[in-house]
């Protein structure tokens, strides 16, 4: 069964991240907040594609749904101070 921790590990292994927080308790539906400098200058679609690539076939076979909020470190700092 897929766990939030295993999703977090896959993302962190595939791309440099300042923060990865994944929640989900049914093994199929998850939500994530991902902060990475890799997102700089990319559209939200491109940012999400980076995460999907990091998860590879797991997105096709094991994970039914993943809602995500992707942020650059600067955006994360702005959100935290707001």
C-alpha positions as CSV (number, residue, x, y, z in Angstrom):
1,X,0.0,0.0,0.0
2,X,1.2,3.5,-0.8
3,X,1.9,5.7,2.2
4,X,2.4,9.5,2.5
5,X,6.0,8.7,3.6
6,X,6.7,6.6,0.5
7,X,5.4,9.4,-1.8
8,X,7.5,11.9,0.1
9,X,10.6,9.7,-0.3
10,X,10.1,9.3,-4.0
11,X,9.8,13.0,-4.6
12,X,12.8,13.8,-2.4
13,X,14.9,11.2,-4.2
14,X,14.1,12.6,-7.6
15,X,14.4,16.3,-7.1
16,X,16.0,18.8,-4.6
17,X,13.3,20.0,-2.2
18,X,13.3,22.4,0.7
19,X,10.0,20.9,2.0
20,X,7.8,18.0,1.1
21,X,4.6,17.4,3.2
22,X,2.2,14.6,2.1
23,X,-1.1,13.7,3.7
24,X,-3.5,10.9,3.0
25,X,-5.0,8.1,5.0
26,X,-6.8,5.8,2.5
27,X,-3.8,4.7,0.5
28,X,-5.2,6.2,-2.8
29,X,-5.9,9.9,-2.3
30,X,-3.2,12.2,-1.2
31,X,-2.4,15.9,-0.9
32,X,1.0,17.4,-0.9
33,X,2.9,20.7,-0.4
34,X,6.2,20.7,-2.3
35,X,8.7,23.5,-2.1
36,X,11.6,23.4,-4.5
37,X,13.9,25.8,-6.3
38,X,13.3,23.6,-9.4
39,X,9.9,25.2,-9.8
40,X,11.5,28.7,-10.4
41,X,10.4,30.1,-13.8
42,X,8.0,27.2,-14.5
43,X,4.2,27.3,-14.9
44,X,2.1,25.3,-12.4
45,X,1.6,22.6,-15.1
46,X,5.3,22.3,-15.6
47,X,5.9,22.2,-11.8
48,X,3.3,19.4,-11.5
49,X,4.9,17.5,-14.4
50,X,8.2,17.5,-12.5
51,X,6.4,15.9,-9.5
52,X,4.6,13.4,-11.7
53,X,8.0,12.4,-13.3
54,X,9.4,12.0,-9.8
55,X,6.7,9.5,-9.0
56,X,6.9,7.7,-12.3
57,X,4.6,4.7,-12.7
58,X,3.3,5.0,-9.2
59,X,1.0,7.8,-10.6
60,X,-0.4,5.4,-13.1
61,X,-0.8,2.3,-11.0
62,X,-0.8,3.0,-7.2
63,X,-1.9,6.6,-6.6
64,X,-5.4,7.4,-7.6
65,X,-5.3,11.1,-6.9
66,X,-2.7,13.6,-5.8
67,X,-3.6,17.2,-5.2
68,X,-0.5,19.3,-4.8
69,X,0.5,22.8,-4.0
70,X,3.9,23.6,-5.6
71,X,5.9,26.6,-4.5
72,X,9.3,28.1,-4.9
73,X,11.2,28.8,-1.7
74,X,10.4,32.5,-2.2
75,X,6.7,31.8,-2.6
76,X,6.8,29.6,0.5
77,X,8.4,32.3,2.6
78,X,5.8,34.8,1.4
79,X,2.9,32.4,2.3
80,X,4.4,31.8,5.7
81,X,4.7,35.4,6.6
82,X,1.2,36.3,5.3
